[in-house]
Amino acid sequence: MTRRPLLHIASIAAAMSLVIAACGGAASQAPALTDPKEILTQSVLSLKDVKTVEIVGALSGKLDVAELGGSLDLSSTTIAAAADIPNQKAQVKIDAPALLGTKVDAIVVDGVAYVKIDGPLAGMAGFEAGKYVKEELPEPSAAPGGSGGIDTENEIQKQIDEFQKQLDELPNPPTKEADQKCGDQDCYHVQIKASAEDMKELDPEAGSMTGDVTIDWLARKSDLRPAQIKISIASPDMGTVGITLDFKYDGTVNISAPPADQVVTK
């Protein structure tokens, strides 16, 4: 549907996953903000304090795919993810009944990734049904000065600088919409919109493989952490699809490696 220009817009929403890798102390009460860029920047920065996060996601819309002989209804697709930042553990589960009943379970524990794919597509991807493929992850680079760890403050600042640069490069600046409720929280609402023409401006090589993109970012006023992120993509060739992600923080997260008899090494 959209290629590199969409990746540019989507990277703004995804930037939180980069900042969240560097954890800190407890979150603090944030002052009232009115500048949408500042809200987004402070919302991303707030993630440095996260200990655990749980994400529940759902897709919507239909994707027109000629290769599959028609449209693919994504409305039954769900995503569940969790991360334990101090212990460097994470898990993502995807359930896509409309995609031939495909299910994906990805786990990261102790520097090792385990991935399992169930459904007819498993064999096509080289996976054995009911088995997790195990792969060692590379060690994180040593921090400057030879401390052997991640230079947290520098890494956070680098990610924030890159995030602000991406915001500045948008053809249309983010807008602050009316504040709203997110469950029992009061939330800021910031919206980013980019038309298909805007996307081509970001990457002229994209040609016609693009669409209109809308990102709605809801940040809790209490600590500016993202409460919900919605992304919608409308393409005349591929249809209109969307994803909604809801976030919970600092709860109990249980993530462990799968049983040894369910693991194979690729």
TORSEGU-478747 format. One record per atom (N, C-alpha, C, O): x, y, z. Coordinates in steps of 0.05 Angstrom, whole numbers, padded with zeros to 5 digits, always signed. Each point is the difference from the previous one (the first is absolute). Layout:
REM residues N
XYZ...
END
This chain:
REM residues 266
+00017-00024+00000-00017+00024+00000+00017+00025+00000+00005+00011-00021+00005-00003+00044+00019+00022+00001+00027-00012+00006+00002-00019+00016+00019+00031-00027+00026-00012+00004+00016+00019+00018-00007+00004+00023+00029+00007-00032+00018+00015+00017-00013+00025+00012+00006+00006+00023-00023+00009-00038-00012+00023+00013-00017-00007+00024-00001+00014+00020-00014-00036-00023-00016-00010+00022+00017-00007+00024-00006+00005+00023+00029-00017-00029+00019-00008+00021+00009+00025+00015+00004-00001+00024-00001+00024-00038+00008+00024+00013-00021+00009+00020+00006+00006+00023-00032-00006-00032-00021+00008+00018-00003-00020+00023-00003+00008+00023+00002-00034-00031-00003-00020+00021+00022+00000+00020-00004-00008+00023+00028+00016-00031+00023+00000+00018-00004+00020+00022+00011-00003+00022-00027+00024-00027-00006+00019+00021-00016-00014+00022+00005+00004+00024-00025-00020-00032-00015-00014+00020+00017-00022+00013-00004-00006+00024+00022-00006-00039+00016-00022+00010+00024+00010+00016+00014-00017+00012-00008+00043-00012+00023+00010+00014+00000-00007+00030+00021-00002+00012-00045-00001-00001-00002-00007+00028+00014-00026+00006+00011-00003+00022-00011-00016-00041+00013-00026+00005+00030+00003+00002+00013-00017+00012-00002+00038-00024+00029+00005+00002+00007+00012+00026+00020-00007+00013-00035+00027-00005+00005+00014+00026-00004-00018+00023+00013+00002+00021-00033-00020-00023-00008-00017+00023+00023-00019+00007+00000-00012+00022+00019+00008-00040+00022-00019+00005+00019+00011+00022+00015-00015+00012-00016+00041-00006+00016+00012+00021-00018+00007+00023-00014+00021-00002+00014-00036+00024-00019+00005+00021+00013+00017+00022+00024+00001+00002-00041+00013+00014+00010+00017+00021-00016-00004+00025-00006-00023+00008-00001+00045+00006-00014-00001+00025-00030+00003-00003-00011-00007-00021-00003+00017+00041-00029+00002+00000-00008+00025-00016+00014+00020-00001-00039-00022-00011-00011+00022-00015-00009+00022+00018-00006-00005+00023+00006+00030-00033-00008+00023+00016-00024+00014-00013-00005-00003-00023-00009+00019+00040-00022+00016-00011+00009+00020-00020+00020+00014+00005-00033-00012-00027+00009+00018-00022-00017+00026+00000-00024-00001+00006+00036+00024-00013-00015+00025-00002-00017+00000-00024+00004-00016-00019-00024+00034+00018-00018+00001-00023+00015+00010-00025+00017+00017+00002-00022-00029-00025+00013+00006-00024-00020+00007-00022-00023-00009+00000+00031+00027-00018-00017+00008-00022+00012-00005-00028-00015-00001-00019+00041-00001+00018+00014-00003-00026+00000-00030-00007+00010-00016+00015-00023+00008-00038-00002-00028-00007+00027-00014-00003+00003-00023+00008+00017+00037-00019+00027-00013-00002+00012-00005+00027+00013-00020+00005-00017+00039+00013+00010-00004+00027-00014-00023+00015+00013-00015+00014-00039+00013-00019-00015-00023+00012+00011-00026-00010+00005-00019+00016-00001+00017-00042+00011-00025-00011+00028-00006+00010+00006-00023+00007+00011+00043-00006+00028-00003+00009+00000-00009+00029+00014-00019+00007-00029+00033+00010+00000-00007+00028-00014-00027+00005+00008-00014+00019-00026+00007-00036-00013-00027+00002+00020-00022-00005+00000-00020+00014+00016+00024-00035+00020-00020-00006+00021-00001+00022+00009-00021+00009-00001+00045+00001+00020+00001+00021-00009-00013+00026+00016-00011+00015-00042+00012-00010-00011-00012+00024+00004-00030+00002+00000-00012+00021+00005-00001-00044+00003-00029+00000+00026-00009+00012+00003-00024+00005+00016+00042-00001+00025-00008+00013-00004-00010+00028+00017-00014+00011-00040+00021+00001-00006-00007+00028-00016-00026+00002-00005-00010+00023-00002-00002-00045-00018-00024+00001+00015-00024+00010+00023-00006-00008-00035-00009+00026+00010-00026+00009-00012-00023-00016+00015-00017-00010-00041+00017+00008-00014-00020-00017-00021+00013-00016-00011+00021+00008+00005-00032-00031-00022+00010-00017-00015-00023-00012+00012-00020-00008-00038+00023+00006-00017-00019-00014-00015+00014-00022-00010+00023+00004+00009-00035-00027-00013+00013-00024-00021-00020-00011+00006-00023-00005-00030+00034+00001-00021-00015-00013-00007+00014-00026-00006+00024+00000+00007-00038-00022-00005+00012-00026-00021-00015-00016-00004-00024+00003-00009+00039-00021-00020-00012-00018+00002+00014-00027+00004+00024-00002-00006-00039-00019-00001+00011-00027-00028+00004-00010-00019-00012+00011+00015+00029-00031-00026+00005-00011+00002+00004-00030+00022+00006-00010-00045-00009-00003-00001+00006-00029+00006-00025-00017+00006-00022+00010-00008+00026-00036+00005-00021-00020+00023+00008-00018+00001+00023-00010+00016-00042+00005+00023+00005-00018-00005-00014-00026-00003-00024-00001+00003+00040-00021-00004-00012-00026+00026-00011-00011+00019+00015-00005-00018-00042+00003+00024-00013-00009-00007-00018-00023-00012-00021+00003+00020+00029-00027-00007-00015-00024+00012-00028+00001-00012-00019-00010+00036+00016+00022+00013-00026+00001-00016-00020+00016+00003-00024-00005-00020+00034+00023-00016-00018+00016-00029-00003-00011-00017-00012+00012+00013+00024-00036-00025-00003-00013-00022+00018+00011-00024-00006-00005+00030+00027+00018-00021+00018+00010+00010+00016+00024+00023+00008+00002-00042-00003+00017+00007+00016+00024+00005-00018+00024-00011-00021+00003+00029+00031+00014+00007-00014+00025-00011+00016+00023+00009+00023+00005-00029-00034+00010-00012+00014+00023+00019-00003+00024+00005-00021+00010+00005+00044-00001+00020+00000+00022-00013+00004+00027+00013+00000+00020-00040+00004-00019-00013+00008+00024+00002-00022+00022-00005+00007+00024+00011-00031-00031+00002-00021+00021+00028-00004+00010+00005-00017+00017+00014+00033-00028+00028-00003+00008+00005+00015+00026-00007+00023+00003+00020-00037+00016+00007+00012+00026+00030-00002+00006+00013-00018-00010-00004+00036+00027+00028+00001+00008+00001+00003+00030-00014+00017+00012+00031-00032+00001+00004+00003+00029+00030-00001+00005+00014-00018-00010-00004+00038+00024+00029+00002+00005+00005+00009+00028-00016+00013+00013+00040-00021-00003+00008+00008+00027+00030+00001+00001+00014-00014-00014-00004+00031+00032+00029+00003+00003+00007+00005+00029-00014+00016+00014+00034-00029-00004+00012+00004+00026+00027+00013-00005+00019-00014-00006-00018+00041+00009+00024+00015-00009+00025-00007+00017+00021-00006-00012-00022+00007+00038+00024-00005+00016+00012-00028-00006+00024-00003+00000-00041-00016-00004+00009-00028-00004+00003-00007-00030+00007-00023-00006-00011+00043-00011+00004-00004-00029-00015-00024-00011+00011-00017-00013-00037+00016+00020-00018-00021-00010-00023+00013-00016-00009+00022+00007+00000-00036-00028-00022+00011-00016-00014-00023-00014+00011-00021-00004-00037+00025-00001-00015-00020-00015-00021+00014-00017-00013+00019+00009+00009-00029-00033-00020+00011-00019-00016-00024-00011+00012-00019-00010-00038+00021+00012-00018-00021-00012-00018+00013-00021-00012+00021+00005+00010-00033-00028-00017+00009-00021-00019-00023-00008+00009-00022-00005-00035+00028+00004-00020-00019-00008-00015+00011-00024-00014+00019+00002+00018-00032-00025-00012+00010-00025-00017-00022-00013+00009-00014-00019-00034+00010+00028-00017-00021-00011-00005+00003-00030-00002-00020-00014+00000+00045+00004-00006+00004-00028+00024-00007-00018-00003-00004-00024+00027+00003+00036+00024-00007-00015+00006-00029+00003+00020-00008+00011-00039-00009-00020+00002-00029+00001+00004-00010+00029+00014-00020+00005-00026+00035+00014+00002-00009+00028+00028+00002+00012+00008-00015+00018+00008+00034-00028+00028+00002+00009+00002+00011+00028-00014+00019+00007+00032-00031+00009+00006+00010+00027+00030+00003+00002+00015-00018-00008-00006+00039+00021+00029+00004+00004+00005+00006+00030-00015+00016+00012+00035-00029-00001+00008+00005+00027+00030+00005+00000+00016-00018-00006-00007+00042+00014+00028+00007+00001+00008+00007+00028-00013+00017+00013+00034-00029-00002+00009+00004+00027+00030+00007+00000+00015-00012-00014-00008+00031+00031+00029+00006+00004+00005-00002+00030-00012+00014+00016+00031-00032-00009+00007-00004+00028+00030-00006+00001+00010-00016-00016+00005+00030+00034+00028-00006+00004+00016+00001-00026+00018-00017-00004-00023+00037-00013+00015+00003-00024-00005-00020-00022+00015-00003-00019-00037-00012+00022-00008-00021-00019-00028+00006-00010-00018+00006+00016+00014-00009-00043-00027+00004-00011-00011-00027-00008+00013-00018-00010-00039+00015+00016-00015-00024-00007-00024+00008-00016-00016+00017+00008+00012-00029-00032-00022+00008-00017-00015-00025-00009+00013-00020-00009-00039+00020+00012-00017-00022-00009-00022+00011-00019-00012+00020+00006+00008-00034-00028-00022+00007-00018-00017-00025-00004+00010-00021-00007-00036+00024+00012-00020-00021-00004-00018+00007-00023-00006+00023-00005-00003-00044-00009-00018+00004-00023+00014-00009-00026+00023-00006+00000-00038+00006-00022+00011-00009-00026+00024+00016-00009+00017-00011-00015-00014+00036+00024+00023+00016-00009+00026-00008+00014+00021+00009-00008-00023-00025+00030+00024-00007+00015+00020-00015-00018+00024+00007+00000-00034-00027-00014+00018-00015-00018+00013+00017-00021+00023-00004-00007-00039+00022-00005+00011+00018-00020+00022+00017+00010+00018+00008-00015-00019-00001+00041+00020+00017+00012+00023-00016+00012+00019+00011+00012-00020-00038-00015+00021-00017+00010-00002-00006+00030+00020-00007+00013-00045+00008-00002-00004-00006+00028-00014-00027+00003-00016-00008-00016+00024-00006+00037-00013-00026+00007-00024+00006+00018+00002+00015+00019-00025-00027-00026-00024+00005+00016+00004-00006+00029+00011-00021+00007-00019+00039+00011+00001-00004+00028+00028+00003+00012+00003-00004+00024+00017+00013-00039+00027+00002+00009+00009+00030-00001-00006+00014-00019+00022-00007+00039+00013+00027+00000+00028-00003-00013+00015-00018+00007-00009+00037-00025+00027+00001-00010+00016+00018+00018-00008+00023+00006+00031-00033+00003+00017+00014+00019+00023+00014-00015+00013-00012-00018-00007+00037+00026+00022+00014-00012+00013+00019+00020-00014+00015+00014+00040-00017-00011+00015+00018+00018+00000+00028-00011+00004+00004-00024-00009+00016+00041+00001+00028-00008+00028+00011+00005+00014-00008+00019-00006+00028-00036+00027+00012+00004+00001+00015+00027-00020+00011+00009+00044-00011+00002+00004+00015+00025-00002+00030-00006+00008+00009-00021-00020+00008+00040+00000+00029-00004+00028+00011-00001+00018-00010+00014-00015+00031-00030+00026+00013-00003+00008+00012+00026-00016+00010+00016+00042-00009-00011+00011+00013+00025-00004+00030-00002+00002+00011-00022-00006+00001+00044-00003+00029+00001+00027+00014-00004+00021-00012+00006-00020+00037-00016+00025+00014-00003+00014+00001+00027-00012+00004+00021+00039-00007-00022+00015+00001+00025+00005-00027+00011+00013-00003+00021-00024-00018-00035+00006-00028+00008-00014-00009+00025+00010-00018+00014-00034+00029-00008-00014-00009+00024-00014-00026-00004-00008-00013+00020+00005+00004-00046-00011-00026-00005-00030-00001+00000-00011-00022-00005-00003+00044+00009-00029+00001+00000-00010+00021-00019+00015+00011-00016-00041-00006+00017-00012+00021-00017+00003+00027+00013-00007+00003+00024+00016+00017-00039+00002+00027+00010-00028+00012+00000-00009+00012-00020-00006-00015+00042-00028+00005+00001-00007+00029-00008-00017+00004-00018+00029+00015+00031-00006+00028-00005+00005+00008-00029-00017+00013-00013+00040-00021+00003+00007+00006-00028-00020-00013-00020-00008+00012-00019+00001-00037+00025-00018-00015-00017-00027+00013-00001-00012+00004-00021+00002+00004+00044-00026+00013+00002+00000+00026-00016-00018+00006-00016+00039+00011+00020+00002+00025-00014+00001-00004-00030-00012+00016-00015+00027-00036+00006+00002-00006-00029-00027-00006-00011-00007+00009-00022-00009-00026+00036-00026-00007-00010-00019+00023+00000-00016+00003-00019+00017+00014+00039-00017+00024+00001+00007+00019-00022-00018+00011-00013+00044-00007+00008+00009+00018-00022-00010-00011-00027-00010+00016-00016+00012-00042+00012-00010-00012-00025-00030+00003-00002-00010+00005-00022-00004-00009+00044-00029+00002+00000-00009+00029-00008-00018+00003-00016+00031+00017+00028-00006+00028-00006+00006+00006-00029-00014+00016-00013+00036-00027+00003+00007+00004-00028-00022-00011-00019-00007+00013-00020-00003-00036+00026-00021-00012-00016-00025+00017+00001-00014+00004-00020+00007+00007+00044-00023+00018+00002+00004+00025-00018-00019+00009-00013+00042+00002+00014+00006+00024-00016-00001-00005-00030-00006+00019-00015+00011-00044+00007+00000-00006-00029-00027-00006-00011-00003-00002-00024-00017+00000+00041-00027-00005-00009-00011+00023-00017+00004+00023+00007-00016-00028-00030-00012+00022-00017-00020+00016+00015-00002+00024-00003-00014-00037+00020-00020+00014+00017+00007-00005+00029+00004-00023+00008-00002+00044+00008+00007-00003+00028-00022-00014+00016-00024+00001-00009+00030-00015+00031-00021-00012+00017-00019+00021+00010+00008+00024+00004-00032-00032+00002-00020+00019+00011-00010-00011+00027-00002-00024+00004-00005+00043+00014-00011-00008+00025-00030+00000-00002-00012+00021-00005+00000-00044+00008-00030-00003+00000-00011+00004+00028+00016+00004+00019-00042-00005-00017-00012+00003+00027+00009-00022+00019+00001-00023-00008+00004+00031+00033+00007-00020+00020-00023-00020+00003-00023+00007-00005+00029-00031+00014-00021-00020+00004+00007-00020+00022+00023+00000+00010-00042-00016-00003+00004-00021+00020+00012-00025-00012-00007-00008-00022+00026-00004+00036+00011-00027-00006-00006-00017+00024+00017-00002+00018-00040-00012-00018-00008-00014+00024-00004+00020+00022-00017+00017-00002+00032-00020+00024-00003+00018+00023+00020+00022-00001+00003+00015+00020+00012-00012-00042+00021+00020-00002-00009+00023-00019-00014-00005-00019+00023+00029+00026-00003+00023-00019+00024-00001-00019+00023-00003+00009-00028+00006-00035+00021-00003-00020+00001+00023-00019-00020+00012-00008+00045-00005+00000+00004+00017-00023-00004-00016-00025+00004-00025-00001-00014+00038-00020-00004-00013-00026+00015+00016-00021-00006+00023-00006+00027-00036-00006+00015+00012-00021-00004-00016-00026+00001-00025+00001-00005+00038-00023-00005-00014-00025+00021+00008-00021+00008+00024-00003+00001-00044-00012+00019+00004-00022-00014-00010-00025-00010-00022-00001+00009+00039-00020-00013-00007-00025+00019+00004-00023+00015+00020-00001-00014-00038-00017+00016+00002-00024-00015-00012-00023-00008-00024+00001+00004+00040-00022-00014-00010-00024+00018-00017-00017+00024-00002+00005-00035-00011-00025+00017-00016-00018+00021+00018-00013+00022-00009-00005-00029+00033-00002+00019+00019-00012+00022+00007+00020+00023+00003-00008-00031+00001+00033+00020+00005+00021+00020-00023+00002+00024+00004+00003-00035-00028-00005+00017-00024+00002+00020-00001-00023+00023-00007+00004-00033+00014-00028+00018+00001-00023+00022+00021+00004+00022-00004-00010-00029+00026+00023+00019+00021+00004+00022-00010+00019+00024+00007-00003-00032-00023+00023+00020-00012+00018+00018-00019-00015+00024-00003+00007-00035-00011-00027+00016-00019-00015-00010-00001-00028-00019-00016-00006+00030+00031-00013-00010+00001-00028+00002-00027-00013-00015-00005-00019+00032-00013+00028+00003-00026-00012-00023-00019+00006-00002-00021-00012-00015+00029+00030-00023-00017+00007-00020-00003-00022-00015-00020-00001+00014+00040-00017-00019-00001-00022-00029-00001+00009-00008+00016+00018-00008-00034-00029-00028-00002+00007-00005-00018+00024-00022-00003+00010+00043-00010+00000-00002-00019+00022-00002+00015+00027+00019-00002+00017-00040+00017-00013-00002+00016+00024-00030+00005+00006-00017-00009-00015+00011+00023+00036-00027+00006+00008-00001+00021+00021+00021+00010+00009-00045-00002-00001-00004+00020+00021+00004-00013+00027-00011-00021+00005+00027+00034+00012+00006-00011+00026-00009+00019+00022+00004+00024-00001-00018-00035+00021-00008+00015+00024+00010-00014+00025-00006-00024+00003+00020+00038+00015+00008-00011+00025-00013+00017+00022+00003+00024+00001-00018-00038+00017-00011+00013+00024+00014-00010+00024+00000-00023+00007+00013+00042+00007+00017-00007+00023-00013+00012+00025-00003+00024+00003-00005-00041+00016-00013+00008+00025+00020-00004+00022+00009-00023+00005-00001+00045+00009+00019-00002+00022-00013+00009+00026-00014+00019+00001+00019-00035+00020-00012+00006+00026+00011+00026+00011+00024+00004+00000-00041+00013+00010+00008+00026+00011+00017-00004+00026+00017+00016+00006-00023-00038+00008+00013-00004+00026+00030-00004-00002+00015+00009+00016-00007-00024-00037+00029-00006-00003+00009+00001-00029+00024-00006-00005-00042+00012-00014+00006+00003-00028+00006-00026-00014+00007+00000-00024-00009-00022+00037+00004-00026-00013-00023-00005-00020-00023+00008+00005+00030-00020-00028-00021-00006-00020-00021-00019+00012+00006-00020+00012-00032+00028-00015-00022-00017+00008-00011-00016-00023-00008-00023+00003+00008+00036-00026-00011-00014-00024+00013+00013-00025+00003+00024-00001+00003-00041-00019+00009+00010-00026-00016-00014-00021-00003-00024-00001-00008+00041-00017-00016-00011-00023+00014+00009-00026+00008+00023-00003-00005-00042-00015+00011+00006-00026-00019-00010-00022-00009-00023+00001+00002+00041-00019-00018-00007-00022+00014+00006-00026+00012+00021-00004-00015-00039-00015+00012+00004-00027-00021-00005-00021-00013-00021-00001+00009+00041-00016-00021-00002-00021+00014+00001-00027+00013+00020-00007-00016-00041-00009+00013-00001-00026-00021-00007-00021-00016-00019+00004+00014+00033-00027-00019-00006-00020+00004-00028-00012-00018-00012-00011+00043+00003+00012+00006-00026-00012-00003-00023+00020-00008-00022-00008+00013+00026+00034+00001-00021+00019-00023+00001+00020-00004-00020+00015-00011+00041-00014-00021+00003+00020+00008+00015+00024+00021+00013+00001-00038-00013+00020+00005+00014+00025+00003-00019+00023-00017-00017+00004+00039+00019+00010+00005-00018+00023+00010+00017+00023+00009+00022-00004-00011-00033+00028+00009+00015+00023+00009-00019+00022-00006-00024+00000+00020+00035+00020+00008-00015+00023-00004+00018+00024+00007+00024-00001-00017-00035+00023-00003+00014+00026+00016-00014+00021-00003-00025+00003+00020+00039+00011+00017-00011+00021-00007+00014+00027+00002+00024+00002-00009-00040+00018-00005+00011+00027+00022-00009+00019+00009-00023-00002+00000+00041+00020+00023-00005+00017-00007+00000+00030-00016+00017+00009+00029-00035+00005-00002-00001+00030+00029-00002+00010+00017-00012-00013-00012+00024+00036+00028+00002+00010+00003-00010+00028-00018+00001+00017+00042-00012-00012+00010-00007+00027-00018-00019+00015-00003+00001+00024-00009-00020-00039-00015-00022+00012+00018-00024+00002+00024+00001-00005-00035-00024+00013+00015-00025+00002+00000-00013-00027-00021-00006-00012+00045+00000+00002+00004-00012-00027+00016-00026+00004+00022+00000+00011-00034-00022-00020+00014-00026+00002+00008-00010-00027-00017-00007-00017+00043+00007+00011+00010-00008-00026+00023-00021+00005+00018+00006+00016-00020-00029-00028+00020-00020+00004+00005-00015-00027-00016+00001-00018+00039-00014+00017+00006-00016-00024-00018-00023-00003-00009-00011+00021+00003+00002-00045-00018-00023-00003+00014-00026+00009+00024+00000+00003-00039-00021+00003+00012-00026+00008+00020-00010-00020-00004+00004-00024+00025-00017+00033+00021-00009-00017-00009-00019-00022+00011+00001-00022-00032-00017+00028-00009-00019-00021-00016+00013-00022-00008-00013-00019+00003+00039+00022-00014+00015-00021+00019+00018-00016-00009+00017-00016+00035-00020+00020+00020+00018-00012+00018-00015-00019+00009-00022+00006-00005+00034-00030+00019-00010-00019+00019+00023-00008-00007+00023+00002+00031-00031-00010+00020+00020-00008+00002-00001-00030+00003-00021-00012-00006+00045+00000+00000+00002-00030+00028-00004-00010+00005+00001-00025
END
